[in-house]
Amino acid sequence: MKYYEAMVDMGCFSRSDLVNKLNMKASSAASLLQQYKKKGYIEHVRHDLYTVISIESKQPVLSRYEIGSCLFPDACVSHHSAFEVYGYANQVFYEVYVTTDSRFKAFEYGGITYHRVAPKEPIQIQKVGGVKVTSIEQTAIDSINAFEKIGGLEELLRCLVLIPSLNEDKLLDALTSHKNGFLYQKAGFLFEQLNASFGLSDSFFLECKKHVPKADRYLTKDHDSYVLHRAWRLIGPKDVTKLIDKGVSNYDAIQ
């Protein structure tokens, strides 16, 4: 138990962290990891990453989101998982989406599957309750970009309407980082439909319209009863607010 409290302070750590932060030899760190794993003080998350287990609860001392943001130095929780961190999610998934430059295959730990998402630089990051997470504006834009792969349109809308306010300059910065005309199309359309909640200015929507491609696009692959919204050159639901109370749709992980 000599090093247990120090490990609790770290939450998640690698063997090199033990060497550097506890001033021990690599061989001693390897031996300590084996010993503490056997006793149930720590668990292996993936590769050279370990997390501390509470002696009282027998559960990790860190939340799934804290673990996700510890996977790599630049890692941050994003997309629907970020909505969950902020408390703006309609439901909690058994996935954690992590934005990082470091490549990794999806893996499972503690019944939770961790997925990597490649970042669109620059990315807005902040800390919420010890979790590195994308800003709420970045989260909204990233989620609009990938909603067909994470939760579906209805779940996205339920998350968006829970957000109390948005900074339109940060929204535009996030849109700029994606460099995607179709995303301006989708974001402008959806925010206009929900603008009674956000009060975004006319200049925000004018800026979005500057980047709308010169071609009509469908909002989703499933487009029954859709109509053309000429201002956005987008074919989508006549009124997206009517979708919010519909049943939860299935979703696939980001590939």
Stockholm file with secondary structure:
# STOCKHOLM 1.0

chainA/1-255         MKYYEAMVDMGCFSRSDLVNKLNMKASSAASLLQQYKKKGYIEHVRHDLYTVISIESKQPVLSRYEIGSCLFPDACVSHHSAFEVYGYANQVFYEVYVTTDSRFKAFEYGGITYHRVAPKEPIQIQKVGGVKVTSIEQTAIDSINAFEKIGGLEELLRCLVLIPSLNEDKLLDALTSHKNGFLYQKAGFLFEQLNASFGLSDSFFLECKKHVPKADRYLTKDHDSYVLHRAWRLIGPKDVTKLIDKGVSNYDAIQ
#=GR chainA/1-255 SS CTTHHHHHHHSEECHHHHHHHTTCCHHHHHHHHHHHHHHTSEEEEETTEEEEBCTTTSSBSSCHHHHHTTSSTTCEECHHHHHHHHTCCSSCCSEEEEECSSCCCCEEETTEEEEEECCCSSCCEEEETTEEEECHHHHHHHHHHHTTTTTHHHHHHHHHTTCCCCCHHHHHHHHHHHTCHHHHHHHHHHHHHTHHHHCCCHHHHHHHHHTCCSSCEESSSCCTTCEEETTTTEEECSCGGGGTTSCCCCCCCCC
#=GC SS_cons         CTTHHHHHHHSEECHHHHHHHTTCCHHHHHHHHHHHHHHTSEEEEETTEEEEBCTTTSSBSSCHHHHHTTSSTTCEECHHHHHHHHTCCSSCCSEEEEECSSCCCCEEETTEEEEEECCCSSCCEEEETTEEEECHHHHHHHHHHHTTTTTHHHHHHHHHTTCCCCCHHHHHHHHHHHTCHHHHHHHHHHHHHTHHHHCCCHHHHHHHHHTCCSSCEESSSCCTTCEEETTTTEEECSCGGGGTTSCCCCCCCCC
//
